[in-house]
Amino acid sequence: KRFQVKYRRRREGKTDYFARKRLIVQNRNKYNTPKYRLIVRFSNTNIIAQVAYATIQGDKVVCDARANELPRYGIKTGLTNYPASYAVGLLLARRLNQKYGLDETYTGVEAVTGEDYYVEKEGDRGAFYCVLDTGLVRTSSGARVFGVLKGAVDGGLDIPHSNKRFPGYNDEKGEYDAGAHRSRIVGSHISNYMQTLLDEDEEAYKRQFATYRKEGIMPDMLEDMYIKAHEAIRADPVASPKKVQPEGAKAKSYKKQRMSLQQRKGRVAQQKAAFLALQ
């Protein structure tokens, strides 16, 4: 018997290969047609959404959007909550559609309603199709990953899904409350909590919402802030250009500068003098 070592990313607990295999395998009769995935990943301070496809050499990213771009559109803080997740999904969808010239044909849902929306084909070209790749995150009802999904769908992407995992779905009754989902998208749950905390414990409010206070954001301003951000994203989804370093610029180095022989001798002399002074 021999022990078979698992793949490196499985050993590190980063990739679920059971799920990945089913997400990337393409039908043979489609030859080399890419199978696109909407990849959503969360960190402590950022949300990363990408559309990519798999090759033998590795995944190729077609489009990328991140939560740290949202301050450009007016969302200065709270970059990892549910409203920010929706905004990142919307930004990715509008950026991708613009890249392929589909932004005017497939505009999606321009005003947030929370209602179910499925893209239908218009004209000769169909909507951009991809499938959701959630990675290792738990797909519990109301999870932020579904906020990104809803934003991407409302932005005009064709992604197979149902409303059973969205906020506002009642599992017992089998009914979906679009209004409850809309309130999540525009941050009503955050503003309600902010107002409750402000009324009951002002010190806790100042401590917990310090960044909101620093930006001058009050509980009643959140809904307008997110709606204006959605409009700004639709108006200009293009990524900001990267900063180009001037020619001859040296990369920042964190290495300790090497001392010359004269400097080392001087340092030894100082240490000797300091030691003898204590005797």
LINSUL-V572875 format. One line per field, one symbol per residue. ss: DSSP state (A for helix, B for strand, O for the rest). phi: phi as a letter, one per 40 degrees, with the letter a starting at -180 (. if undefined). burial: b if it has 16 or more other C-alpha atoms within 10 Angstrom, else e. Layout:
ss=???
phi=???
burial=???
This chain:
ss=OOOOOOOAAAAOOOOOAAAAAAAAOOOAAAOOOOOOBBBBBBOOOOBBBBBBBBOOOOBBBBBBBBAAAAAAAOOOOOOOOAAAAAAAAAAAAAAAAAAOOOOOOOOOOOOOOOOOOOOOOOOOOOOOBBBBBOOOOOOOOOOAAAAAAAAAAAOOOBBOOOOOOOOOBBOOOOBBOAAAAAAAAOOAAAAAAAAAAAAAOAAAAAAAOAAAAAOOOOAAAAAAAAAAAAAAAAAOOOOOOOOOOOOOOOOOOOOOOOOOAAAAAAAAAAAAAAAAAAO
phi=.bccccddccccgbbcccccdccbcbccccfbccbcbccbbbbcbabbbbbabcbccicbccaaabccccdcbhccagcbccdcccccccccccccccccgbcccbcgbcbcbgccabcbcbgcbcccbabcbcgccccccgccccccdcccccchccbcabccbcchcccccgbbbcccccccccgccccccdccccccacccccccbccccccgcbdccccccccccccccccacccccccccccgccccbbccccccccccccccccccccccccc
burial=eeeeeeeeeeeeeeeeeeeeeebbeeeeeeeeebbbbbbbbbeeebbbbbbbbbeeeeeeeebbbbbbbbeebbbbbbbbbbbbbbbbbbbbbbbbbbeeebbeebbbbeebbbbebbbeeeeeeebbebbbbbbeeeeebbbbbbbbbbbbbbbbbbbebebebbbbbeeeeeebebebbbbbbbbbebbeebeebbeeeeeebbeebeebeeeebebeebbebbbebbeebbeebbeeeeeeeeeeeeeeeeeeeeeeeeeeeeeeeeeeeeeeeee
